[in-house]
């Protein structure tokens, strides 16, 4: 039996948090026991959904020194085979505990395929180089952090994301008043500059100005850019074609209802949103930054240069005009998602990393 004690700041609904929850779920019944030290308690977390309650330990103090004492005490009480950290601050504590308790530490804080050289990122990189074992969710993440050695653990998809429900598709089209003959484009990402929705909106504006395609673009997400995006949509007279739907809990149903997925981010590691779109059987149009090109292959999508409106427009038009290509790429997306990024495969890779780390 292998006991892993994970350190994570909190468990709200987010990328790394869901990956930890997925590992927890798919480890059940195996010889791996996952327990979690959570620094902060949040509402709407994965704890209840994935029935993690009995294995989650919350820190009771906000004082850094008291927290260190409590973490040290929990590690000694749980006596894990290793600790696995999910963020830069948590990894700093992991390195410290390695020195104090002589315990194996796996630094799993690399969640992006690019690095912005600010103070926070430089410290994270420093801690990564101090760590003996590093795990990234893309090869690009290792490269961006100037690491020659490290494990790659691509994100995994729970089986729920492979479910299809045509009634759900009809309900979404009715809800947004989308005619059946319209093509549906969709993006799922926070409304922040980093996700670069403006390039997508501008590309669609140029397409509609040239030819009167029937399409609806659904933007799923919320954030500080909302006002600017709404203004741009109005300036380009795209109100009838683009809907900002805010945060939604029916992501799978929305994806099933769509025809094309667009991801215009400045950089990702292994994007959960893209993987979910692949599981829903969508062709992908995404920026070629970070680790995205590692999961979006020629068979299932098209990569374009970040902020390159011409390339994005060309990619969208190709899928608009070639329904056979669109369907073929969509089928390949689903096949790749199932074969390479299912939660079962995810756990198997995780288990192998544990074995390689702990040795014979």
BAFIMI-474145 format. One record per atom (N, C-alpha, C): residue in three letters; x negated, y, z. Coordinates in steps of 0.05 Angstrom, whole numbers, plus 5000, padded with zeros to 4 digits. Atoms other than C-alpha are relative to their C-alpha. Layout:
<kolbas>
ALAXYZ ...
</kolbas>
This chain:
<kolbas>
UNK498349765000 UNK500050005000 UNK498250255000 UNK501549755002 UNK497450694980 UNK501850235010 UNK498549764990 UNK499751315018 UNK498850254989 UNK500949745011 UNK499251984983 UNK501550225014 UNK498849774987 UNK500452625021 UNK499750254982 UNK500049785018 UNK502353194974 UNK500350265015 UNK499849734988 UNK501353924992 UNK501150194978 UNK498749825020 UNK505954424956 UNK501350235015 UNK499049764986 UNK508155134973 UNK502949985006 UNK497150034996 UNK515654994964 UNK501149824978 UNK498850195019 UNK520554564925 UNK502550114986 UNK497749895015 UNK525155034887 UNK500149874972 UNK499750135026 UNK527454844817 UNK498050144981 UNK502149905018 UNK521154934775 UNK498549764988 UNK501450215015 UNK516254554732 UNK498449815017 UNK501750194984 UNK511054274780 UNK501749875022 UNK498450114979 UNK516354174834 UNK501649764989 UNK498550225011 UNK520553734788 UNK498249764994 UNK501850225006 UNK514453334768 UNK499349845026 UNK500550144975 UNK512953184841 UNK502549845008 UNK497650154994 UNK520252994852 UNK500349754983 UNK499850235018 UNK520052534792 UNK498049785008 UNK501950204990 UNK513752194818 UNK501149875025 UNK498950114975 UNK517152104885 UNK502149794993 UNK497850185008 UNK523251784852 UNK499049754988 UNK500850245015 UNK519551314806 UNK497849845015 UNK501950164984 UNK514651094860 UNK501649815019 UNK498450174983 UNK520450784899 UNK499949714991 UNK500250285007 UNK519650034902 UNK497349914991 UNK502850075007 UNK512250064883 UNK498349995025 UNK501850004976 UNK506250014929 UNK498850275005 UNK500949724995 UNK505450774929 UNK502150145017 UNK498249844983 UNK508551184985 UNK499250294998 UNK500549725003 UNK509051924972 UNK501450155022 UNK498949824980 UNK509952415029 UNK499150284994 UNK500549735009 UNK510053165023 UNK499950205024 UNK500149774982 UNK507753755065 UNK500950254983 UNK498949775015 UNK511954355042 UNK499750255018 UNK500749774984 UNK509655035065 UNK502450185006 UNK497749834996 UNK516355395056 UNK502549854992 UNK497550125006 UNK523555175057 UNK501750194983 UNK498449845019 UNK527955414999 UNK502749884995 UNK497450105008 UNK535155354978 UNK499949894972 UNK499850125027 UNK537154964916 UNK497449874991 UNK502450155006 UNK531154514919 UNK500649724990 UNK499750285010 UNK529953814893 UNK500349805023 UNK500150194977 UNK529853514963 UNK502549835002 UNK497550154997 UNK537253314966 UNK500549834974 UNK499450145025 UNK537953124892 UNK498349754997 UNK501850235002 UNK531952644895 UNK499749855026 UNK499950144974 UNK533452424967 UNK497249975012 UNK502849984991 UNK526552644991 UNK499850075030 UNK500049884973 UNK528652895060 UNK498349885021 UNK501550144979 UNK525552365104 UNK497050014997 UNK502950005006 UNK518752445071 UNK498950284996 UNK500949725003 UNK518353205070 UNK499650135027 UNK500749874975 UNK514853565127 UNK499750304995 UNK500249715004 UNK515954325132 UNK498250125021 UNK501749854980 UNK510854785165 UNK501850195015 UNK498249854983 UNK513955145223 UNK499150295006 UNK501149734995 UNK509455765226 UNK499150134975 UNK501049855022 UNK507656315178 UNK497150095004 UNK502749934993 UNK501056435212 UNK498049804987 UNK501850175015 UNK495356165169 UNK498549815017 UNK501550174982 UNK491355895227 UNK501749785013 UNK498150204989 UNK497355545259 UNK500749804978 UNK499450195022 UNK498955255191 UNK497849804995 UNK502350185004 UNK491954975183 UNK500049795022 UNK500050194978 UNK492554655252 UNK502249794996 UNK497850185005 UNK499354355234 UNK499449814977 UNK500750175023 UNK496954095167 UNK497949795008 UNK502050194990 UNK490853775200 UNK501349795017 UNK498650194982 UNK495353455252 UNK501749804984 UNK498350175016 UNK500153185199 UNK498349804984 UNK501750185015 UNK494452895158 UNK499049785018 UNK500950204982 UNK491752545219 UNK502249805008 UNK497850174993 UNK498652285238 UNK500849814978 UNK499150165022 UNK500452035169 UNK497849824989 UNK502350175009 UNK493451755155 UNK500249924971 UNK499850075029 UNK494051795079 UNK497449914988 UNK502450085015 UNK489251485030 UNK498850234986 UNK501049765013 UNK488752154995 UNK502050225003 UNK498149785002 UNK491752844992 UNK499950114972 UNK499749905027 UNK494253144927 UNK501250285001 UNK499049734998 UNK495053894920 UNK501050104973 UNK498549925024 UNK499654254870 UNK499750294993 UNK500349725006 UNK497354974871 UNK497250095010 UNK502749904993 UNK491155414880 UNK499650035030 UNK500249974972 UNK492555594952 UNK499949745015 UNK500050264988 UNK494254884970 UNK497449854995 UNK502650135007 UNK487854644935 UNK497850115018 UNK502049894982 UNK483755124978 UNK500149865027 UNK499750154975 UNK486654785039 UNK499049724997 UNK500950275006 UNK485354115007 UNK497049975002 UNK502950014999 UNK477954264999 UNK499150035029 UNK500849964972 UNK477554505072 UNK500549745015 UNK499350254986 UNK481053865097 UNK498149774992 UNK502050205008 UNK476153445056 UNK497550025017 UNK502449964984 UNK470453755095 UNK500549935030 UNK499450054972 UNK473953705163 UNK500649715006 UNK499050274994 UNK477053015157 UNK498849784983 UNK501350195018 UNK472852675103 UNK502149844985 UNK497950135014 UNK479052515064 UNK499850064970 UNK500149965029 UNK479652424988 UNK502150214992 UNK498249795008 UNK482753034955 UNK500150004969 UNK499549975029 UNK485853074885 UNK501150274995 UNK499149735006 UNK486553784859 UNK501749994975 UNK498250015023 UNK492653784814 UNK501250284993 UNK498949735003 UNK493354544808 UNK500050104971 UNK500149895028 UNK492154604732 UNK502649944986 UNK497450035013 UNK499054724703 UNK500350164974 UNK500049845024 UNK497255184645 UNK497749934982 UNK502150065019 UNK493155104582 UNK498350244993 UNK501649775004 UNK490355804584 UNK499350125027 UNK500849874975 UNK486856224637 UNK499850304996 UNK500349715000 UNK487656964651 UNK498150075023 UNK502249974981 UNK481457194686 UNK500550235020 UNK499549814978 UNK484457574745 UNK498949875026 UNK501250094975 UNK482257494818 UNK501249735009 UNK498650254992 UNK487456954833 UNK499049764983 UNK500850225018 UNK485556544772 UNK497149925003 UNK502950054996 UNK478056614784 UNK499649845026 UNK500350164976 UNK478956354855 UNK501049714996 UNK499050265006 UNK483155774830 UNK497949834985 UNK502050145016 UNK477655604780 UNK497649925018 UNK502250064982 UNK472355644835 UNK500749765017 UNK499150234984 UNK476355154878 UNK500049754984 UNK500050235018 UNK477154694819 UNK497249894996 UNK502750095003 UNK469654664810 UNK498849895025 UNK500950124974 UNK468754514884 UNK501349725004 UNK498550254996 UNK473753934878 UNK498749784984 UNK501250225014 UNK471053254860 UNK502049884979 UNK498050125018 UNK477653004829 UNK501950224991 UNK498249795011 UNK481753474783 UNK501949874981 UNK497950105018 UNK488253324747 UNK501450244987 UNK498649795015 UNK491153764692 UNK502349864984 UNK497850115016 UNK497653674653 UNK499650044970 UNK500849985028 UNK493953804587 UNK497050004998 UNK502949985005 UNK487053734557 UNK499150294999 UNK500649725002 UNK487354474543 UNK499650135028 UNK500449904973 UNK487954604618 UNK497249955011 UNK502850064992 UNK481354264632 UNK498150184986 UNK501949845016 UNK477954624576 UNK500150305008 UNK499749714993 UNK480755314596 UNK498650065027 UNK501349974974 UNK477955204666 UNK497149925000 UNK502950075004 UNK471155004638 UNK499249755016 UNK500550254987 UNK471654304666 UNK499349784980 UNK500750215019 UNK467953744630 UNK501249735008 UNK498850254991 UNK471053204673 UNK502650065015 UNK497449974987 UNK478153104698 UNK502049814988 UNK497850175010 UNK484452694690 UNK502150174987 UNK497749875012 UNK490152884645 UNK502549845006 UNK497550124994 UNK497152724670 UNK502250174988 UNK497849855013 UNK502352964620 UNK502649975016 UNK497450004985 UNK509153134650 UNK501749774991 UNK498250225006 UNK514452594652 UNK502950085002 UNK497249945002 UNK521852604637 UNK501749785014 UNK498150194988 UNK527152284681 UNK501949894979 UNK498350135020 UNK531851814644 UNK502550164994 UNK497649845004 UNK537552314652 UNK499750184975 UNK500449825023 UNK534452744597 UNK500349854973 UNK499750155025 UNK535252184546 UNK503049934995 UNK497150055003 UNK542852134556 UNK501150184978 UNK498649845020 UNK547152374498 UNK503049995005 UNK497149984995 UNK554352604503 UNK501250194980 UNK499049835021 UNK557752864441 UNK502350175009 UNK497949834989 UNK563653114482 UNK498950255013 UNK501349774988 UNK558853564519 UNK499250204978 UNK500749825022 UNK556453834452 UNK502450164991 UNK497549865008 UNK563654014432 UNK500850215020 UNK499349824978 UNK564754344499 UNK498350254999 UNK501849775001 UNK558654794492 UNK500650174976 UNK499349845024 UNK560555004421 UNK502650165005 UNK497549864993 UNK567555174446 UNK499550235019 UNK500649804979 UNK564855544507 UNK498850254989 UNK501349765011 UNK560456004465 UNK501250094973 UNK498649935024 UNK565456054407 UNK498249984975 UNK501850055022 UNK560455764358 UNK501449834979 UNK498750165021 UNK563555534292 UNK498449754994 UNK501450255005 UNK561954814273 UNK498050014978 UNK501949985023 UNK558355024209 UNK497550175006 UNK502349844992 UNK553355464247 UNK497749825010 UNK502350134988 UNK546355224261 UNK499450135028 UNK500549904973 UNK544655294335 UNK497049985007 UNK502749994990 UNK537755514357 UNK500050055030 UNK500049974971 UNK535855494430 UNK497250035011 UNK502549984984 UNK530255704478 UNK500749995029 UNK499650014971 UNK529755554552 UNK497450095013 UNK502449884987 UNK524856004589 UNK500850255015 UNK499449754985 UNK524756574639 UNK499650244981 UNK500149755016 UNK525757274609 UNK497750175010 UNK502449864992 UNK518657514620 UNK498350054975 UNK501749945024 UNK513557824571 UNK498449764990 UNK501650235006 UNK509457184575 UNK501349814980 UNK498550195017 UNK514956794538 UNK500650124973 UNK499949875026 UNK515157304481 UNK502549954983 UNK497550025015 UNK522457284462 UNK500350214978 UNK499849785020 UNK521557934423 UNK499249914972 UNK500850105026 UNK517857584367 UNK502249834987 UNK497950175011 UNK523457074359 UNK502450184990 UNK497749835008 UNK528857614358 UNK499450164975 UNK500849855024 UNK524958024307 UNK500049834975 UNK500150195023 UNK523957414262 UNK502849944991 UNK497350065007 UNK531357254265 UNK501450254987 UNK499049765012 UNK532957984249 UNK499250024970 UNK501049995027 UNK528657944186 UNK501449794983 UNK498750225014 UNK531857284166 UNK502950084992 UNK497249925005 UNK538957564172 UNK500150234981 UNK500049775018 UNK537058194134 UNK499649904971 UNK500650115027 UNK534557764075 UNK502349824989 UNK498050185009 UNK539957234073 UNK502049965023 UNK497950024979 UNK546557144110 UNK500449715009 UNK499850274988 UNK545056494146 UNK502150005022 UNK498150034978 UNK550356244194 UNK498549865023 UNK501550124978 UNK546756134260 UNK500850145026 UNK499749884973 UNK547356254335 UNK497549925016 UNK502350054983 UNK541256324380 UNK500750045029 UNK499449994972 UNK542256154453 UNK497450035016 UNK502349964982 UNK537156434503 UNK500949935028 UNK499350104974 UNK537456054568 UNK497850085020 UNK502049904981 UNK533956414625 UNK500750275010 UNK499649744988 UNK533657034668 UNK497450125008 UNK502549874993 UNK528457544685 UNK500050304994 UNK500249715002 UNK525958264683 UNK500250114972 UNK500049915028 UNK525758294607 UNK502950014988 UNK497250025011 UNK533358204599 UNK500950264987 UNK499149755010 UNK534858944590 UNK498650074974 UNK501549945024 UNK529359034538 UNK500949824976 UNK499150185021 UNK531658424499 UNK502850074990 UNK497249925008 UNK538958634500 UNK499950254982 UNK500249765016 UNK536859314472 UNK498949944972 UNK501150085026 UNK532658994417 UNK502149854983 UNK497850145015 UNK538558534398 UNK502050204989 UNK498149795009 UNK543059144393 UNK498850164977 UNK501349855021 UNK537959534351 UNK499949864974 UNK500250165025 UNK537458964301 UNK502849904992 UNK497250075007 UNK545058874300 UNK500349695000 UNK499950304999 UNK544458144323 UNK501949915023 UNK498250074977 UNK549858154378 UNK501749764994 UNK498350225007 UNK554057664339 UNK498549734997 UNK501650235005 UNK548257184330 UNK498349905023 UNK501750074978 UNK544457194395 UNK501450045027 UNK498749994974 UNK547057044465 UNK497949945022 UNK501750054977 UNK543057114529 UNK501949895022 UNK498150144983 UNK546556604573 UNK499249995029 UNK500950004972 UNK542456694637 UNK499249725009 UNK500750264989 UNK540756124683 UNK502449814998 UNK497950205003 UNK544655484671 UNK499149745013 UNK500650274988 UNK545054804705 UNK500649784980 UNK499350215020 UNK547654444642 UNK498050014977 UNK502149975021 UNK541054484604 UNK500249774980 UNK499950235018 UNK541653774576 UNK502250034980 UNK497749975018 UNK548553914547 UNK499550224980 UNK500749785018 UNK546054564517 UNK498149914978 UNK502050105019 UNK540154214484 UNK501349814980 UNK498650195018 UNK544553654456 UNK501650154979 UNK498349845017 UNK548954194425 UNK498450154978 UNK501649835018 UNK543154534388 UNK498949834977 UNK501250125024 UNK539654394322 UNK497050044999 UNK502949935001 UNK532754724332 UNK499250125027 UNK501049884976 UNK528654884393 UNK497650184994 UNK502249805004 UNK524055504394 UNK498750065026 UNK501549944976 UNK518555624444 UNK497750194992 UNK501949805010 UNK514556264434 UNK498250105022 UNK501649924977 UNK510356264497 UNK497150064994 UNK502849945003 UNK503456564504 UNK498249765005 UNK501650234994 UNK500955914532 UNK501249825020 UNK498950194981 UNK503155284567 UNK497949785005 UNK501550254997 UNK500054654595 UNK501549794985 UNK498150195013 UNK505254114582 UNK502750105008 UNK497549864995 UNK511854474576 UNK502349805005 UNK497650164994 UNK517754134611 UNK502350064980 UNK497849925017 UNK522554534568 UNK499749874972 UNK500450135026 UNK519454274503 UNK500549705002 UNK499650294997 UNK519453554528 UNK503049945002 UNK497150054998 UNK526853614547 UNK501450044973 UNK498949955027 UNK528453894478 UNK499449764982 UNK500850245016 UNK524653304447 UNK501849765008 UNK498350224991 UNK528652814490 UNK502850034989 UNK497349955012 UNK535053144463 UNK500049964970 UNK500150055029 UNK532652994392 UNK499950254983 UNK500249755015 UNK530953694370 UNK497250034987 UNK502649925011 UNK525553914321 UNK499050245015 UNK501249794984 UNK520754394355 UNK498550204983 UNK501649785011 UNK518055064333 UNK498750145024 UNK501349904976 UNK512755294382 UNK497350124994 UNK502749885003 UNK506455714390 UNK497949795004 UNK502250204999 UNK499855344381 UNK498050075022 UNK501749924978 UNK497055604447 UNK500149795022 UNK500150184977 UNK494855214508 UNK500349714991 UNK499750285005 UNK496954484510 UNK502349924982 UNK497550055016 UNK503154554466 UNK499449824976 UNK500650165024 UNK499754264404 UNK499349715007 UNK500550274992 UNK498153644444 UNK502649835001 UNK497450154999 UNK505653464450 UNK501750064975 UNK498549945025 UNK508453804387 UNK498249914977 UNK501650125021 UNK505853374330 UNK501350074973 UNK499049945027 UNK506753454254 UNK502649854995 UNK497750165005 UNK511952914256 UNK502650115013 UNK497749914986 UNK516553274304 UNK500350305003 UNK499749714998 UNK515354014298 UNK498050164984 UNK501849815014 UNK511654624272 UNK498850195021 UNK501349814982 UNK506555044310 UNK499350264984 UNK500749755013 UNK505555784294 UNK498350165019 UNK501849834985 UNK500656314316 UNK501650195018 UNK498749824981 UNK502656714378 UNK500550284989 UNK499149745009 UNK506457354359 UNK499950044970 UNK500049985030 UNK505957194284 UNK502849964990 UNK497250005009 UNK512857384260 UNK500349864973 UNK499850125027 UNK511457164188 UNK499949695002 UNK500250294997 UNK509356454209 UNK502549895013 UNK497650104986 UNK515256384256 UNK502450014981 UNK497849985019 UNK520156634203 UNK499949784979 UNK500450215020 UNK517256154152 UNK500849725011 UNK499450264987 UNK517955574201 UNK503149965004 UNK497150014996 UNK525255744218 UNK501449954973 UNK498750025027 UNK527155814144 UNK499649724989 UNK500650275010 UNK523855144128 UNK502149805012 UNK498150184988 UNK528354794178 UNK502950074994 UNK497349925009 UNK534455204158 UNK500649874973 UNK499650085028 UNK533555004085 UNK499749704995 UNK500550295005 UNK531554274094 UNK501249835023 UNK498750164979 UNK536653894136 UNK498949725004 UNK501250274997 UNK533353224121 UNK497450025017 UNK502449964984 UNK526753484150 UNK500750065029 UNK499049934973 UNK530453774209 UNK500849755016 UNK499150254987 UNK533753104224 UNK497749815005 UNK502250194997 UNK527452704213 UNK498250095024 UNK501649904978 UNK523453154260 UNK501449965027 UNK498550044975 UNK528953114312 UNK499949715010 UNK500250294993 UNK528952354310 UNK497249935011 UNK502850054991 UNK521352354317 UNK499550115027 UNK500349884974 UNK521752824376 UNK501049815022 UNK498850184980 UNK526352354414 UNK498349755003 UNK501750244999 UNK521951754396 UNK497450055016 UNK502549934987 UNK515552104419 UNK500550045030 UNK499449944972 UNK518852344483 UNK500449745016 UNK499550254986 UNK521051644501 UNK497549835003 UNK502550175000 UNK514451304483 UNK497850115016 UNK502449884987 UNK509551804512 UNK500650165025 UNK499549824978 UNK513152234563 UNK502349925018 UNK497950104982 UNK518251804599 UNK498949995028 UNK500950004972 UNK517951804675 UNK498649745007 UNK501350264994 UNK516151064675 UNK497050014991 UNK502749985009 UNK509951204633 UNK498450205017 UNK501249794983 UNK508551824676 UNK499049875026 UNK500850134975 UNK508451394739 UNK497749814996 UNK502250185006 UNK503950874707 UNK497450144998 UNK502449845003 UNK498951414689 UNK499150105028 UNK500549904973 UNK499451704760 UNK498749775017 UNK501150234984 UNK498151014790 UNK497249944991 UNK502750055010 UNK492050914746 UNK498050215011 UNK501749794989 UNK489251584769 UNK499449945030 UNK500450074971 UNK490251364842 UNK497949785002 UNK501950234999 UNK486550714828 UNK497250094993 UNK502649915008 UNK480851064792 UNK498750185021 UNK500949824979 UNK480351574848 UNK499049855025 UNK500650144975 UNK480451094906 UNK497949784996 UNK502050205005 UNK476150574872 UNK500949735009 UNK499250284993 UNK476149814884 UNK500249975031 
</kolbas>
